[in-house]
Amino acid sequence: MIHNLGSQNSILLEYVAEIRDAEIQKDPLRFRINMERIGGIFAYEISKNLEYTPREVITSLGSAEVPVLSDQPVLATILRAGLPLHNGVLNFFDKAQNAFVSAYRRHHKSGKFDIQIEYTSSPSLENKVLILSDPMLATGASMNLTYKQLLNSGKPKHTHIIAVIASVQGVEYLKRNISENEFTLWVAAIDDELTAQSYIVPGLGDAGDLAYGNKL
C-alpha cells in the first residue's frame, strides 16, 4: 500500500516546499529542521496503524484508561542523509530501538554505479514493526538492499518505508522486489523523472549534502 501524504493539503506541504527551494536550501540548519518536522508528521500518521493496549494511568485525582502502544517499533535509517528524518520519527517514538545502515553509491568511469553497504547496526527485528526512512527514493536500489540487509537481524512483522520524495521508477522497483504484504510505503511527493545520474527531477538535490555539507 502507498500513502502519499502530499496528495492532500496540510502543513506538510509547507515543509516540502522549503526543502525543495534552492534559496532556502542554503541554510543547512533549516533544511535539517524541516526534515525532522516531516519525519514527525510521518511518525504520527504511521502511529495510527500500530497496535494499542489499554493501560490504567493513575492521576492525582483518580485513574484513567488510556490506550498505549503494545510494542515499540524499531526505527532504521540509511547513513548519512537519513539522520534528520530519522530524528523526527524518533522524537515521536522516543522509546524505540534503532538501526543504522551505511550505504552509498559507488560510481564507475562508465557513469554507472552500484550500491555498497559497509556497516549495519541493528537490534533484533524478529516479529517487530520496522520503520525504515530515507529522504529520497530514486532508483529504489538503496532502499531495497538496505531492507534485505536488515532482514539478517530478523523478519519484521511489517515494515513501513518512509521516503519524503520518491520517483515513479523507485516506487515500481520496490513493488517488484519486496512482497506487497511486507511493506507500506509513505511518501510526501512522487516525481516523474530521473536524471542520467539517477537523481530525482525536480526532486531537491543531494539530501545528505544539503544537511551536512558537500562530500569528496
C-alpha positions in Angstrom: 0.0 0.0 0.0 1.2 3.5 -0.8 0.2 6.5 1.3 1.0 9.8 -0.5 0.5 12.4 2.3 1.2 15.2 -0.2 -1.9 14.4 -2.1 -4.0 16.5 0.3 -3.4 19.9 1.7 -1.6 20.0 5.1 1.3 21.8 6.8 3.5 19.0 5.4 3.4 20.7 2.0 4.9 23.9 3.5 7.9 21.9 4.7 8.2 20.1 1.4 8.2 23.4 -0.5 11.0 24.7 1.8 13.3 21.6 1.4 12.9 21.9 -2.4 13.5 25.6 -2.5 17.1 26.3 -3.8 17.4 29.5 -1.8 16.1 28.1 1.5 18.4 25.1 0.9 21.4 27.4 1.5 20.6 27.2 5.3 21.6 23.6 6.4 20.0 24.1 9.8 16.7 25.0 8.4 16.9 22.0 6.0 17.6 19.6 8.8 14.8 21.0 11.0 12.3 20.8 8.2 13.3 17.1 7.6 12.8 16.5 11.3 9.3 18.1 11.1 8.4 15.9 8.1 9.7 12.8 10.0 7.4 13.7 12.9 4.4 14.0 10.6 5.1 10.6 9.1 5.5 9.1 12.6 2.2 10.5 13.7 0.4 9.0 10.6 2.1 5.7 11.0 1.2 5.5 14.7 -2.5 5.3 13.7 -1.7 1.9 12.1 0.0 0.3 15.1 -1.4 -1.9 17.9 -2.5 -0.5 21.2 -3.3 -1.9 24.6 -5.5 -0.2 27.3 -3.4 1.0 30.3 -4.7 2.3 33.6 -3.0 5.6 34.4 -3.1 7.0 38.0 -3.6 10.7 38.2 -3.6 13.0 41.3 -7.4 12.8 41.3 -8.1 9.2 40.2 -7.4 6.9 37.3 -7.9 7.0 33.6 -7.7 4.2 31.0 -5.5 5.2 28.1 -4.6 3.1 25.0 -0.8 2.9 24.7 1.5 1.1 22.2 1.5 -2.6 22.7 5.1 -2.8 21.4 7.6 -0.2 20.3 8.7 -0.2 16.6 12.3 -0.4 15.5 13.4 2.7 13.7 16.0 2.4 10.9 17.7 4.7 8.5 20.5 5.0 5.9 23.6 7.0 6.9 24.1 9.9 6.5 21.2 11.5 4.6 18.5 9.8 6.6 19.6 11.1 10.0 17.4 14.3 10.3 14.3 12.5 9.0 15.1 9.6 11.4 15.4 12.0 14.3 12.0 13.4 13.5 10.5 9.9 13.7 12.5 9.2 16.9 11.0 12.3 18.5 7.6 10.6 18.4 8.7 7.0 19.1 11.2 8.0 21.8 11.4 4.6 23.4 12.1 2.8 20.2 15.3 0.8 19.4 17.2 2.0 16.4 19.1 0.5 13.5 21.6 2.1 11.1 22.9 1.1 7.7 25.8 2.7 5.9 25.0 2.5 2.2 26.4 4.6 -0.7 26.6 4.8 -4.4 30.0 3.6 -5.8 30.4 5.4 -9.1 32.3 3.9 -12.1 34.0 5.7 -15.0 31.3 4.4 -17.3 28.9 6.6 -15.4 27.1 3.7 -13.8 27.1 2.9 -10.1 26.4 0.1 -7.7 25.2 0.3 -4.1 27.8 -0.6 -1.4 26.8 -1.5 2.2 29.6 -1.2 4.6 28.1 -1.2 8.1 24.9 -2.3 9.8 23.9 -1.9 13.5 20.5 -3.3 14.4 18.6 -4.9 17.3 16.5 -8.0 16.7 13.8 -7.3 14.2 12.0 -10.6 14.7 8.2 -10.0 14.7 8.8 -6.3 15.2 7.3 -3.4 13.3 10.1 -1.8 11.4 10.1 1.9 10.2 12.8 2.5 7.6 13.3 6.0 6.5 15.4 7.8 3.8 14.7 11.2 2.3 14.9 10.1 -1.3 13.6 7.1 -3.2 15.3 7.4 -6.6 16.0 4.1 -8.3 14.8 2.2 -5.2 18.0 0.1 -5.2 19.5 1.5 -2.0 16.2 1.1 -0.1 15.8 -2.5 -1.3 19.3 -3.5 -0.4 19.1 -1.9 3.0 15.8 -3.7 3.7 17.4 -7.0 2.6 20.4 -6.3 4.8 18.2 -5.6 7.8 16.5 -8.9 7.4 19.7 -10.5 8.7 18.6 -9.3 12.1 15.2 -11.0 11.9 11.9 -11.0 10.0 9.8 -7.9 10.8 6.0 -8.3 11.4 5.6 -5.4 9.0 7.8 -2.6 7.5 6.8 1.0 7.0 9.1 2.7 4.5 9.3 6.5 4.6 10.6 8.5 1.6 9.9 12.2 1.5 10.3 12.4 -2.3 10.1 9.3 -4.5 10.3 8.7 -8.2 7.8 6.7 -10.1 10.7 4.3 -11.0 11.7 3.9 -7.4 8.2 3.1 -6.3 7.8 0.5 -9.1 11.2 -1.0 -8.2 10.2 -1.6 -4.6 6.9 -3.1 -5.7 8.7 -5.6 -7.9 11.4 -6.5 -5.3 9.5 -6.6 -2.0 6.3 -8.5 -1.4 3.3 -6.2 -1.1 2.4 -7.9 2.1 5.7 -7.0 3.7 5.7 -3.2 3.5 3.7 0.0 3.4 5.3 3.0 1.6 4.8 6.5 2.9 5.8 9.5 0.7 5.2 13.2 0.6 5.6 13.5 -3.2 6.2 11.3 -6.2 8.1 12.9 -9.1 8.1 11.6 -12.7 11.7 11.7 -13.8 15.3 10.6 -13.0 18.4 12.2 -14.5 21.1 10.1 -16.2 22.9 10.0 -12.8 19.7 8.7 -11.2 18.7 11.9 -9.3 15.0 12.7 -9.0 13.6 15.6 -11.1 12.5 18.0 -9.8 13.5 16.4 -6.5 15.6 18.6 -4.3 19.2 17.5 -4.9 21.5 15.5 -2.6 19.8 15.4 0.8 23.0 14.4 2.6 25.0 17.3 1.2 22.2 19.8 2.0 22.0 18.6 5.6 25.7 18.1 6.3 27.8 19.7 3.6 29.4 18.5 0.4 31.4 15.3 0.5 34.6 14.5 -1.5 
